[in-house]
Amino acid sequence: MDRVSSFDEPLKKLLGGATAKVMAEHLDLHTVGDLLHHYPRRYEERGKLTALADLPLDEHVTVVAQVADARILMFNNGRGKRLEVTLTDGSGRLQLVFFGHGVHKPHKELLPGRQAMFAGKVSVFNRKMQLAHPTYQLLDASDADEATEAVDAFAGRLLPIYPACKQLDSWRIAKAVDAVLPSARDAVDPLPAALREGRGFTPLPEALLKVHRPQTKADIEDAKARLKWDEAFVLQVALARRRYADTQLPAAARRPVADGLLDAFDAKLPFTLTEGQEKVSKEIFDDLATEHPMHRLLQGEVGSGKTMVALRAMLAVVDAGGQAAMLAPTEVLAQQHHRSITEMMGELAEGGMLGGSDRGTKVVLLTGSMGTAARRQALLDLVTGEAGIVIGTHALIEDKVQFHDLGLVVVDEQHRFGVEQRDALRSKGKQPPHLLVMTATPIPRTVAMTVFGDLETSVLDQLPAGRSPIASHVVPAKDKPHFLARAWERVREEVENGHQAYVVCPRIGDDAEEEKKGKAKKKAAEEDPDKRPPLAVLEIADELRTGALAGLTVEVLHGRMHPDEKDDVMRRFAAGDVDVLVATTVIEVGVNVPNATAMVIMDADRFGVSQLHQLRGRVGRGSAPGLCLLVSEAHEASPARARLSAVAATLDGFELSRIDLEQRREGDVLGQAQSGVRSSLRMLTVIDDEEVIAAAREEAVAIVAADPELEHLPELRTVLAALLDKDREEFLDKG
């Protein structure tokens, strides 16, 4: 065991308390092993300059560049001074600013022609990129001793540039890595020897040395190939073991019966299922008929009819004598599903009631805010088996909820449910129930393999007939204010043609805490317009009622309203009594009002790509064409605007989720989908490393099939235990 322990040494033993504290708080690095796995983001070659033209906004960057000129400017009648330094690298220019007492040292050192490494956060001031008060290290120091030292450290070397933070720049991280590098010799190698040799991988200790202190570019490639493979492989082994364990569980086979509830439901459908729905339904029914639990991910485009597929699976299970539970992420959504499912089923949802069908069953709703009497009745219907279908929020997972015979769990919008919640609900069956997970954010195949590797995947990529196309446009409110005025005219035209519209804002606006923040931000906004607070539902609704949309019925919907109030507004909007609904993203998923044809998203640049795609999917659900206007004040060259243009340019969710992944780090996308798994991805980029992931998955499946307990692979078991321990800790922290 000693071989692992040097990796478990706390950093403060080796680096001193202050540095270790910053690393723990800001970079989540606690042990020697953590720091050894904190890989350089990229490498600078001595003398080769980074492209200043490609700097990302709002990120901490490290650049190597040359000083073009430096000048001191006075302001406040000579009371304040500011040093402005212009850097150049042939591709572009970047401005540095230093204020007050901070100007003396850089003024002496940063002379035209000097070369240095600079680190700081990129911002925009007066439409120019700048770094304010960057830290820097001269690469050609004037003092002879310093110069030799700097040259020794950097000359002819590949300089590792580490992911850094404001409190700790890249070169101080590099020094800390030097202190722990000798421990790399003790790395436990998770790869079976045959696999490592068969694929010609560098041994792990050598890969760690090469990634941190490469002599050549080939060293970097070797190290990366090895470290990527390890991440993919260990992760896939963990998933393969979970899949294997699931296949060992017993489950009751649930087969639909002839002339049962499902047949009765199909007979009254006013349309035929799409080919895609038929195919996916068959995959699901085949799984339900087996004696170990189904674990299937059903992903589909916004509006491809996933709910219909899930409902038919639930009816099949009720036919077979079981119960089905559908878990939704919010109360609004649970109520909506309950409403649309009871409408689709008609008298079949009134089993045991007067006027209900004798083949029917009861469909109950269970949410946290229900009254006591309604809740007691719902719980009773579940435990007696009177209710075949229950739809609810997290409230379904509580201990008090007992089922008569839970056969199927359908989870809507997977990315909001961790593995723990799935397990909690699963433990409510006499035997583990079958599991169907639905997501409306299409996930590229690689991500599906990485995040949902314990689920089989079904894809619905065909839209039902009668769906209308959606036109999307970016409205640059700052550069062209008249475009925004035209946007409100378009909304009015839609309403005059008998349709309805959504207006979405990032913030609610009205509570005291928000007010305080809002005031501070307003003040900041006067000094720098990029810092204004996001637009708020309540403010925009008031402006529209008295201004651009005066005379129309404008209502609001947001998360702080009482559930009954929310339900009332949604009901009136669905009935056509409300012309314009100003809302937060509570309408993001599942809201279905076919008569709503227009959507205006305010501050659209403050939403993620998949969120915009989800929101846009709320319009164009009927026979009239949909219109989505993305309003933004971001300037034309910004990454935010590029993101919006991408959304406006395609309706293909899979394409957008790829763009989304390329633009954001995986962490945000993988989110909490698998607790703990995210923490292990350092080198692997899910979107680019498709081959690595697919190959690692194959090897992992073969290894687990041959040796489920990994008895013959103690090193792999050790590394997995470390990864999963971290999981368990996170799980306990969350619990």
Buried (B, 14 or more C-beta within 10 A) or exposed (E): EEEBEBBEBEBBEBBEEEBBBBBBEEBEBBBBBBBBBBBBEBBBEBEEBBEBEEBEBEEBBBBBBBBBEBEEEEEEEEEEBBBBBBBBBEEBBBBBBBEEEBBEEBBEBBEEEBBBBBBBBBBBEEEEBBBBBBBBBBBBBEEEEEBEEBBEBBEEBBBBBBBBBEBBBBBBBBEBBEBBBEBBEBBBBBBBEEBBEEEEBBEBBBBBBBBBBBEEEEBBEBBBBBBBBBBBBBBBBBBBBBBBEBEEEEBBEBEBEEEBBBBBBEEEEEEEBBEBBEBBBEBBBEBBBEEBBBBBBBBBBBBBBBBBBBBBBBBBBBBBBBBBBBBBBBBBBBBBBBBBBBEBBBBBBBBEEEEBBEBBBBBBBBBBEBEEEEBEBBBEBBEEBBBBBBBBBBBBBEEEBEBBBBBBBBBBBBBBBBBBBBEBBBEBBEBBBBBBBBBBBBBBEBBBBBBBBBBBBBBBBBBBEEBBEBBBBBBBBBEEEEBBEEBBEBBBEBBEEEBBBBBBBBBBBBEEEBEEEBEEBEEBBEEEEBEBBBBBBBBBBBBBBEEBBEEBBBBBBBEEBEBEEBBBBBEBBBEEEBBBBBBBBBBBBBBBBBBBBBBBBBBBBBBBBBBBBBBBBBBBBBEBEBBBBBBBBBBEEBEBBBBBBBBBEEBEBBBBBBBBBEBBEBEEBBBBBBBBBBBBBBBBBBBEBBEBBBBBBEBBBEBBEEEEEBEEBEBBBBBBEBBBEBBEEBBEEEE
